[in-house]
Amino acid sequence: MKKLLVLLLAFAMAFSMAACSTAPEEEPADAVTLTGVGEGFGGPIEVKVMMAGDTIKGVEIVSHSETPGISDPAIEETPAAIVEANSTEVDAVSGATYTSDGIIYAVNNAIDPDTYPAPVEEEPEDPSEVTASDVYLGFGISNMGRKGPGADNEEVQVWSINQVLASVLFDGEGRILEMNVDQLEIATPNYDGDGMPHFSGFPGQGGYNWDENHDEVVDGKTPDTEENFFAEIDGWMTKRERGDSYVMGNGKTWVEHMDGFQKAFAGMTVEEVKDWFDDYTSDRNGRPLKDGSEDAEDKAKYDALTDDEKAMLADVTSSATMSLNDSHGDIVAAIELAYENRKPLEIEEASSYGLGIASMGRKGPGADNEEVQVWSINQVVANSLFDEEGKLVALHVDQMEIATPNYDGDGMPHFSGFPGQGGYNFDEDHDEVVDGKTPDTEENFFAEIDGWMTKRERGDSYVMGNGKTWVEHMDKFEEAFIGMTAEELEDWFDKYTSDRNGRPLKDGSDDAEDKAKYDALTDDEKAMLADVTSAATMSLNDSHGDIIAAIKASYENRKDIDLKIE
């Protein structure tokens, strides 16, 4: 169903106008205020345009639903550029093209609605009801290092890390009911692509070549500081979060490509997805086959298909043409891992489904016997199902913790930095004495990333101070949070955990503030906490990672579903 966006055109003499960055201090006597609408990446963009004769005197953004941060430059710069040029023939802002184009169209619509009619918005379809007798939730993360893309003008290599995250709902027969796939791509800062999340290595490794203005010319090195380390990680965004700034070669966003694959794989088992990949993608690059390929092997593989198979591929490749497995990441492997890690759900229904990630840098734990600092990166991932009121009905949280290899904890995933940074102190036998440095090679770079495991994957080897595993702690928190909204969860954290370390309050604390906070609780609240802390005593938000933020992000990123379990 489609509905026409409401366009309000007001041709009236204006005695005053709300202040905006492009409005003149005094409104001309012959000024007219017009309203227009355009389509941005996140939805309609409504503007007010003040005209004095043929002159554009002001442009004000009235409302929009664009992604904060990504769209900000377009929101700030495009109206001013239109006023300055007295024309809509202005350049789109790099990295926010959809937003810029939407603003430009909205101004054109205000001035000349006959030539530029209000866009027609497709009303979102109600999700189809999905019914199953048994439902399982699985999460998998596939990690891959990459040499490239390319090198900078000083011939310093670009390196990148790709993490594909797959959250999948399966039925009892292993068929995909719903799927949320996202990806975090991180590159050295000499990569010139605008919007790419960066990592320069660890403090003390000298920083990394930096192309600040994305003109393919190195501008210097990133600061070799703690501040830059934390700031880079804090700014990481997944490809879904990057939204309209991440456009592929065919003009569609990464999100549109991935949504196309998710639609195509609905109803398949993992084995059928793998067979689909083998049968219908190029053996060279993992991209879906298309008619007219100039590669002989791809052409032969495509020509051997039936007409029905070609029609199916034409439908898929109308949106999804990116690779499912190449140096950018292995999407198929992440889906397979989600199946292997699946757990049964004991719920009746769900109305929305979200995937969220929170990344955080850490100084520590500690330093080695040569006084070289240990650094680590923590990534918490939350897979959540909500009811129509936004309350959690199912929750699955996992975490990736990666440390420099001088950390002496057995089983900790390691990262030494990028090839060319000299390797990092290495405590091979975990005796708190450095044994040397890790090899400063491509082989070690790829091997370390290939060996990364989440805390759930580490299983019984990851034991906390109270003798219970990380999995046991997290499972207890998940059980406690069912029935809460994201806002109620934040309130729970504020009320029932220590303001010092984010751990659940317990009776008998030696800290005066924790004791006072605990003593103020009711007997029922103390009983609830006693049940939680019988297993879960770890922090929900400290330097090890922000579990609350990941769950909140999963709610913000949720998509509508209509899941019924018989």
Secondary structure, 3 states (H helix, E strand, C coil): CEEECCCCCCCCECCCCCCCCCCCCCCCCCEEEEEEEEECCCCEEEEEEEEECCEEEEEEEEECCCCCCCCHHHHHHHHHHHHHHCCCCCCCCCCCHHHHHHHHHHHHHHHCCCCCCCCEEECCCCCCEEEECCEEEEEEEEEEEEEEEEECCCCCEEEEEEEEEEEEEEECCCCEEEEEEEEEEEECCCCCCCCCCECCCCCCCCCCEECCCCCCCCCEECCCCHHHHHHHHHCCCCHHHHHHHCECCCCCEHHHHHHHHHHHHCCCCHHHHHHHHHHHECCCCCCECCCCCCCHHHHHHHHCCCHHHHHHHHHHCCCCCCCCEECCEEHHHHHHHHHHCCEECCCCEEEEEEEEEEEEEEEEEEECCCCCEEEEEEEEEEEEEECCCCCEEEEEEEEEEEECCCCCCCCCCECCCCCCCCCCEECCCCCCCCCEECCCCHHHHHHHHHCCCCHHHHHHHCECCCCCEHHHHHHHHHHHHCCCCHHHHHHHHHHHECCCCCCECCCCCCCHHHHHHHHCCCHHHHHHHHHHCCCCCCCCEECCEEHHHHHHHHHHCCEEEEEEEC
